[in-house]
Amino acid sequence: MKTLVLVEHEEGRLKDATLAAVTAASKLGEVHLIVAGSGVGGVAEQAAKIPGVGKVHVADDAAFDHQLAENVAPLIATLMEHHDAFLAPSTTTGKNVAPRVAALLDVMQISDILSVESEDSFTRPIYAGNAIATVRSSDSKKVITVRGTAFEKAAREGGSAAIEKVSGPGDQGISSFVGQEVAHSERPELTSATIIVSGGRALGSSEQFHAVIDPLADKLGAAVGASRAAVDAGYAPNDYQVGQTGKIVAPELYIAVGISGAIQHLAGMKDSKTIVAINKDEDAPIFQVADIGLVGDLFKIVPELTEKL
């Protein structure tokens, strides 16, 4: 079985989400990668070094700049003539490209898989992660998105895959890149961080959110996350959001500050190795998944914790 994995990249660097998708693909058979973009030779070389990868397809064309899904999907659909399954990370990019590929191939997409049971059977979460379904697909071509926290990341070094140039239909003329606002931070990226400190609506304002959460995160070398309620209230930017409609994370340590623990938030972080919850409400749902719970005033507890670290 030949699999094709979408390589996500940014600023000339292959993103970690791809490595988990490679691990999932390796359970299905031979792994090929597709690197689409403009000036992506360096990314292709990085991809070729991933152990277990047999071939890296490179589509280097201005039409694929910024990985516009409307242009990338037809390219992948063309390559699927020689592959049995297409896998993409369950990220903003992957979830934008994969459904379009599935539509072009006229097959059902299998979303957010947690494990590969066989060549046609997979597990995936339903009901906000409260149940795990085993699904079987009879489609001749599989289109799959992979939950990155469910699979070990493949190594970045040790492989020597062949690099092959490919071309696709080009610019479809139905979308164009206008611009982007990228927030740069010295803190770790949220989905790959080993420690995350998240804040909720209980922090009360953007100023208090950053005054309480940021010093603790800096002391721990942690990424900063937030609940949807905190993001919707304007306390934190959208890219901080952890949960079913945000980012799915599974760090070694997750510290939830002032987060009640709505089911949508728990779906995005309950696979964390150790969960610490700080909340004044002893009946908050977050305590049901927490390994360590501390009931009290977060405005006193967190600064004291930060000071003692």
Protein Blocks (a to p, Z undefined) as FASTA:
>chain_A
ZZddddddeehiacfklmmmmmmmmmnmccddddddehilmmmmmmmmpghiabdcdddd
fklggiiaklmmmmmmmmmmmccbdcdddbfklmmmmmmmmmmnopacdehiabdfblmb
ccddeehhiaccddddfbfbdcddddfklpccddfbhiacdddddddebjnhlaccfbdc
ddddfbdcfklpfbdcdddfknopaklmmmmmmmmmmmnopacdddfklmmnopacfklp
gcjklccdddfbdcdehiaoiaklmmmmmmpfbdcdddfblkbfklmmpmbdceddfklm
mmmmmmmZZ
